[in-house]
Amino acid sequence: MKTRFLLLALLLVSCKPTDEEKILTGEAMGTTWKLAWRGAPVTGMEKDVTETLQKWEDVLSQWKPGSDLSRFNRGEPATPELQRVIDLAEEIHKASGGAFDHRMLKETGEAGFGPGGNGIDLSAIGKGFAVDRVGERLREMGVNDFVFALSGEILAGDNEWEVGIEKPDPATQETARIVLLKNRALATSGNYRQFKPAEGGLASHIIDPKTRRPVIRPPSSVSVFAKDCATADAWATALFVLGPDFPVPDGIEAIWNAGR
């Protein structure tokens, strides 16, 4: 029997189950999460997932005044946990030629998609990073055959899971295509959920570092496969800025999807 459940930009469909699948759901980081796994349940799974996500929300949230990130943006030193994510963001900033830029908190706020203020914004990498940490915790608990999704960021463990990518259509939640995921991550960025109407398409919440203004495209999305979810998350943002003609770097794959 196959289990289907819809999670924002991603429809997760179990594939080739060997045991009855179990599902947990919850809320964190301003969105919802879902976990499906095969095998026996492990005591404390929901608690551990919740605590892991809460920890990283307390580190990375741009909305919480007391988060490590908010304190850093007010001039305090970065905590080791926050610095770990900043260092990864800097790496992808350089690798993408600046298309991924985490230093635009002000511009995101001015466009109406953020809390405002000055400093850095790690929302385009933070959820993916938190997903990776959940994956690590699940494996520590002996759960290896799983799929975990937080908003549009997803990580699959051992054995194949089917993942349906949502069509970038603001009016529907139809599936554009289904892909198999195993020991890989997938993240999707687009302009069909957070947007404002604009001439030539939709103005997204993604800011172009060159113009310092929202990227405008017809309804569309790009889904990126990578070894970890933080990398997929950040490169999905970078590629949405760069466009479908940009050659993807080694180690990742990208699928572009067009809306109606």
N, C-alpha and C positions, 0 to 999 in steps of 0.2 A: 504494500500500500504506500502511495506517495503522499507526502505532506506538502501543502502549499501555504505560503503566507506572504502577504504583501508588506513591504517595508519601504515607504517613500519611493526612492528612485530604483529600488531593486526588488525583484520578485524572486524569492528563494524557493527552489524546488528540489527536494531530495532526489538523489539518483542512486540506483542500485543498492538499496538498503540491505544490510546484513542482519541488523537487529531493529526492533521497533524504535522509531525515532522519538526523541523527547524534545520539548520546546520550553524555553523560558523567555519572558519578555519583561521590559522595564523602561524606565525613563532616566535619562542622564544627559548632561551637556546641552540642554535645550531641545532635545529630540527624543526619539524612542530607540530602543535596542532590542534585538532578538538573537537568541542562541538556539541552535538545533544541534543535536549530537546523537550518535549511535552508541549503544552500550548501556551499561548499568549507570544509574544516577549516582553522583558522588555527594556525600554530605557537605553542605556549606557552599555549593556551587553558586547559587543565587546571591548569597551574602558576599562571596569573594568577587564576583563580577561587579556587583554594585559598589563595593568598597574600592575596587581598582579604578572604576570610572570616576567615582567621587574624588579620589586622590588627585587624578590628573585634571579634573575640572577645577579643583582648588588651586592647581598650579597654573593652568593655561587660560582660564576664563578672562575675556576682556570686559565682561559685564559685571563681575563681582569685584567690588572695591578692595576686598581683602585678599584677592588672589595673588600668587607670586608675580604674575605678569603685571597686574595693575600696580603693585608696589614698585616693580622695576620701572614701569613707565612714569612713576612719580619720582624716580631718582634713586631708589634703593638698589643695593647690589643684587644680582641675579642669584637665586638659590641654585644648588647643583642640579636639581631636577629641571628647572627652567633653562639653565645654561645648556643642558643636554639637547633640548629641543631647538634652542636658538642656533647652536652649532650646526645641527642638521639643516635648518632653514638656510643658513649661510652657504652651506655646501650646494644646495639645490639652486639657490640664487645665482651662484657663479656658474654652475653647470648649464643653467637655462639661459645664460646670457642676460640675466636680469629680468626675464619674463615672469619668474616667480619672485615677488618682492614682498617681504613681510614687514616692511617699514612704512606702511601706508595706512596706519590707523586713522590719521586725520582725514585722508581722502575718502576712505570708506564711510566715515561718519558724515562727511559733507555730501556724499551721494545718497544718504539716507538709509544706509545698510549697516551701520555700526553705532556704538555709543558716543563716538567723537573723542576728542582729546588728541594728544600727541604721543608718538611712540611706535611700538611694534604691534602687529596684529598676527597672531599665530593660528587663526581660525582655519586657514587653508592647509594646515598640516597637523593641527592639534588632535582632531578627531581620529585621523588615521594613526597617529602615534598612540593614542589611547587604545585603539583597537588592537594594535600590536602587543601592548602590555596585557590586555585581556587574554590574547592568545598564549602568551608566555605563562600566565597564571593557570590557564586551563591545562596546559601540558604538565606543569608542576603538579597538578592534582591527578594526573594520569588520564586526562581526557584528550585524546589525540585525533579522534574522528569527529570533527565539528565544523560548523560554519557559524560565524558571528558577524552581525551587521549593526552598525551605528549610523543612522541616516544613510548617506550614499557611500559609506566606506564599509568594506567587507573583507573578511579573512577566512580562508578555508584551511582546515588541517588535512589529515591523512584521508585518503580515498576521495573519490570524485563526488562533487555536489553540483547540481545544476543551478545556475544563477540567471534569472531573467532580467535583462536591462530594459528599463522603462523607456517608452517612446517620449521624446522631448516635446510633449504637447501640453500646454497649460490647462487645457480643458478636460483631459482624460488621465487615466493611469493604465494605459494599454502597454503590453509588452512588445518591445521592438524586436528582440532576439533573445535566445537562450544560449548560454555558454557554459562550459564545464570548468570548474575551479578545483584545484587540488594543490595544497601546499603553496598557494599563491594568494596575493591580495588583489582587490579590484576597487577602484574609486571612480566615481563619475562626477564631472562638473558640467554645469549647463546654465542656461538662462531662462528656464521655463517654470521655476518655482519661486525664486526671488528675483523680481524684475520690475521695471517700469516701462510702459510703452514709450517708444522713441522712433523717430524717423529712420527708416531702414531696417527696423526690427525691434528687438527688445533690449533695453539697457540692463545689463546684468549686475549682480552684486560684485562681480570680479572686476577689479580695476586694472587698466592697462598702465604699467609703470612709465611708458613713454609719454602718454598724453595726460596721465594722472586723472583720467576719467573712466567711467564704466565702459566695458567692452560692449559694443552693439553688434548683434548678429540676429538673423532670423532665428526662430526657436530651434535650438540645437544643443547637443551635448557631446562630450568626449569621455569615453571610459578607458581607463588605463590599468593595465596589468603589470604588477611588479612583484619582487620577492617579499616586500613588506608593505604594509598599508600606508605608513607615513610617506614613503617614496611615491606610491601610486597617488595618494591624495595631493601632494604638492605638484607632481607633474601633470595631473589632470587640470589643475589651475593654470599652470604654465602653458600647456598646449592649447587650452581654450583661448588664451591671449594670443598665441602665435599663429593659430589657424591650422586647418587640415592639410595644408601643403608643406608644413614644416616637417623635416625628417626626424623621426623619433630617435632618441639616443639608444645605444646598446643596453640591453638588459630590461627594457620595457616594451610593451606592445600597446597600441592605441586603436580604438574603434570609434569613429565618428558616427553620430546618428542625427538625422534631420527630422524636424517636426512636420506638421501639416503645412 
